[in-house]
Amino acid sequence: MKKYVALLRGINVGGKNLIKMTDLKACFETLDFKLVSTYIQSGNVLFCADESDQAKLTSRIEEALSKRFNYKSRVVVRSQKQLKEVVAHAPKGFGSDPATYRYDVLFLKEPLTAAEAMKSVTIKEGVDQAFAGKGALYFARLISKASQSHLTRIITLPVYQNMTIRNWNTTTKLLALMEAASD
């Protein structure tokens, strides 16, 4: 069995698509996934599955969530190995100064590539930094000038429908939870 994390987009935000984590966990269990657990309310589901075809896995999850919770589900699925690569290949120093910068990872839903997504990202000089990675973008912004950041602009763009954002702490915590389950 392989370990995965499903990163749901657009749930429990602004009073829309409200889903209890216990109900979310139960939905994943009906798909015969094992060791299902959730982490915080933003829709992070850790699970194990025999399926190695991530496109097929993603499709199954989206279909089940859409049917069960009556919304158009969009999910980004990453294996433990892929999430480890996202963390390991972060830009040098990324996440190291949380008192000064807010760090986010924009996980991309295939077929969207980082190169294609970067074409839509604008940065505010002296406020934002954006970097392309494999299947993800890394975004840092000065906390003191957060209101000037261009990160919020991305949510108005069509490309945003194929990504979901997690802060760096959540990203590294999800990896730690996956690795702890291995021990």
SVG drawing of the C-alpha trace seen along z (x, -y; Angstrom):
<svg xmlns="http://www.w3.org/2000/svg" viewBox="-25 -47 45 49">
<polyline fill="none" stroke="black" stroke-width="0.4" points="0.0,0.0 1.2,-3.5 0.7,-6.6 -1.1,-9.6 -2.4,-12.9 -5.5,-14.4 -5.5,-18.2 -9.1,-19.3 -9.7,-22.8 -12.5,-25.1 -14.0,-23.5 -14.7,-25.2 -13.8,-28.6 -16.1,-31.6 -19.0,-29.5 -19.0,-27.5 -18.8,-23.7 -18.8,-23.0 -17.6,-19.5 -17.0,-18.0 -13.7,-16.1 -15.4,-13.1 -17.7,-13.0 -14.7,-13.5 -12.9,-10.6 -15.9,-8.4 -16.2,-9.2 -12.6,-8.1 -13.2,-4.9 -16.1,-4.0 -13.6,-4.0 -11.7,-1.2 -8.7,-3.4 -6.8,-2.4 -5.4,-4.4 -7.5,-7.4 -7.0,-10.5 -7.6,-14.2 -5.5,-17.2 -7.1,-20.6 -10.3,-21.8 -8.9,-22.9 -9.3,-19.5 -6.1,-17.5 -6.7,-13.7 -4.0,-11.2 -4.6,-7.6 -3.2,-4.4 -4.3,-2.8 -3.3,0.0 -3.9,-2.2 -0.7,-3.5 -2.4,-5.4 -2.8,-8.9 -5.0,-10.2 -7.4,-7.3 -7.2,-7.7 -7.9,-11.5 -10.9,-10.9 -12.4,-8.3 -12.0,-10.7 -13.4,-13.7 -16.4,-11.7 -17.1,-10.3 -16.7,-13.8 -18.9,-15.5 -21.7,-12.9 -21.5,-12.7 -21.2,-16.4 -23.0,-17.9 -20.3,-20.2 -17.9,-20.2 -14.9,-18.6 -11.3,-19.4 -8.5,-17.5 -4.7,-17.4 -3.3,-14.0 0.4,-13.6 2.2,-10.4 4.5,-10.5 7.5,-10.4 6.1,-13.4 5.4,-15.4 8.9,-14.7 10.3,-16.0 8.2,-19.2 9.7,-19.8 13.2,-18.8 13.3,-20.9 12.0,-24.1 14.2,-27.1 17.2,-27.6 16.0,-29.3 12.3,-28.8 10.4,-28.6 13.4,-29.7 12.2,-33.2 8.5,-32.9 8.7,-36.1 9.4,-38.1 7.7,-36.1 4.6,-34.1 5.4,-31.0 2.9,-29.1 3.1,-26.1 0.7,-26.2 0.1,-22.5 -0.7,-22.1 -3.3,-19.7 -2.2,-17.9 -2.0,-18.7 -1.0,-22.2 2.8,-22.5 4.8,-24.9 6.2,-26.6 2.7,-27.2 1.4,-28.4 4.3,-30.8 3.1,-32.7 0.0,-33.7 1.8,-34.7 2.7,-38.3 4.8,-39.5 5.0,-42.8 8.7,-43.9 10.0,-44.0 7.0,-42.1 6.7,-38.8 8.9,-36.0 7.7,-33.1 9.6,-30.0 8.7,-27.1 9.1,-23.5 8.0,-20.1 4.2,-20.1 4.2,-23.1 5.0,-26.8 6.6,-28.3 5.4,-31.7 6.9,-34.0 5.6,-37.4 6.7,-39.9 4.3,-39.9 4.8,-43.6 3.5,-44.3 1.1,-41.4 -1.7,-43.7 0.4,-44.6 1.1,-41.0 -0.1,-39.8 -0.8,-36.2 -4.4,-37.1 -4.7,-38.1 -4.1,-34.5 -7.5,-33.4 -9.3,-35.5 -7.5,-33.8 -8.7,-30.7 -5.4,-28.9 -6.4,-28.9 -9.0,-26.2 -6.1,-23.8 -4.2,-24.5 -4.7,-24.5 -2.6,-26.4 -1.2,-25.2 1.1,-27.2 4.6,-25.9 3.8,-24.7 0.9,-22.6 2.9,-21.2 5.8,-20.1 3.4,-18.8 1.6,-16.6 4.9,-15.1 5.8,-14.5 2.5,-12.8 3.0,-10.6 6.5,-9.7 5.4,-9.0 2.9,-6.5 5.8,-4.6 7.5,-4.1"/>
</svg>
